[in-house]
Amino acid sequence: MNFPSQRLTFWALVFTAFAGLLPLVAQNQGVAARFPDPAQVTADYPDDAQRCAAFSFLYEALNQAAPKPMSREDYQRDYDYQASTNAIVALRLKQDGAQSPAFRDFTARCNQFINDQNFAQALLDKYHLNGMPTYTGPSGPGPTPAAAANAAAGVKAYDDDQMKYDVPTHLPQALPWILAAGILPMALAAWLVLRGSGIGRKVYPVPAPVRDGLPALPKSLQVVSVPGVRYAAYVLSGRVLDVQTSSHTSTHTSTSGGDTWQTSGGQIHTTPIQSWTSTTSIRETVIWVRTPDNREMSWTLFNTPFQCRAGQIISILVRPLRTGEGEILLAYNHTAGVLEKCSALTKSHEPRGNELGQWAANIAGGYVAAKVLAHFLPMYDGRELYMGFVVSWIAATVMLVTVSFLIITPLVKSFILKRRNAGFNARYLPGFRQFFERGTPFLQSSLRPL
């Protein structure tokens, strides 16, 4: 995928993600902020029976007033009311015993307040909840001895219509938000890791200029420094003796699948076999030259449009390697006045360490997915980790990782490469061209014709 098409795909993805956000804003505006904090209710109703009834009323009122599906804030406040009710009943049950007269009296008083419309109206007035949608009184079970037993056993007293907080409903709503929120942090994480990656900043020594050849490069051109990459460079020149061009094609095939396993029922299953084939073509140009010090040597160029023929004078810009060899970055035909970039120049500016960049993006994506998803699904179910949240988080993270692997990380690498190439073109390329052009008359006199 080339850079323009990647960029187009990236912005199309961002636009698509944000296009689905506005309707979700209205759907997830809850009413929890209008309801009192459980600590406030505890302070306002010191009597256990009244407080238990108050929590039951508030639980029912919020459950009826909250838009469905519930927002995370509504869910948490409603859960706190129910948990507070259960805690009061469980404490009285532990103190008095389920069959004791004291617990029966407590239960009777709770039911009395729950069935008292005056108590309900006073509670609504107290917390300014009049006018909330369609509240007509409690419809769920009060703190009966059965509910108390459930509370003591750690069983939640939720009915089927209580929360309507299911993964199939909320996960599709969360995914566009997660995608929109995850793109920039993942791109930033990948960029922070990859911006300094590449061939490194080690400057290896260069050979001395060849006798009767071009002089050493000016000081400003001896070391190339672009964002995240730094390397030395030197020049070689010669008259072309022969040019040999060939193409090499390599094919790589990978296969997966074909695994066989047996189920507990004795059935044998085999995964389908899938194979992928990639083909790479390399154009190799070997140029034999005679150097100014009258030596014959060969220079090899890969995948470059540079052209020359026997008798012409050419020069190359070389980046020294740790092994003592060199890679040809630029080739200049003094006879034709043509300067061409070689594939090794792009290779020298490419960011490396793609796995580290991808993992940085994955970690950022996983963090964003958890934070955004927490606004749609509760992370904890009471004191336990909510498995619906975990499954949804895995699904959301896989989505972000896939998008990052296919689009974001390649885009970041393309951006870094483009930035480095642009820096080289602006700061160094005109100087190298000028150096080659000024050296043409000298080479024409020092290199005798064939």
Buried (B, 14 or more C-beta within 10 A) or exposed (E): EEBEEBBEBBEEBBEEBEEBEEEBEEEBEBBBEBBBEBEEBBEBBEEBBBBBBBBBBBBBBBBBBBBEBBBBBBBBBBBBBBBBBBBBBBBBBEEBEBEEEEBBEBBEBBBBBBEBEEBBEEBBEEBEBEEBEEBEBBEBEBBBBEBBBBBBEEEBBEEEEBBBBEBEBBBEBBBBBBBBBBBEBBBBBBBBBBBBBBBEEEBEEBEEBBEBBBEEBEEEBEBBBBBBBBBBBBBBBBBBBEBEEEEEEEEEEEEEEEEEEEEEEEEEEEEEEEEEEEEEEEBBBEBBBBBBEEEEEEBEBBBBEBBBEEEBBBBBBBBBEEEEEBBBBBBBBBBEEBBBBBBBBBBBBBBBBBEEBBBBBBBBBBBBBBBBBBBBBBBEBEEEEBEBBBEBBEBBBBBBBEBBBEBBBBBBBBBBBEBBBEBBEEBBBEEBBEBBEEBBEBBBEBBEEE
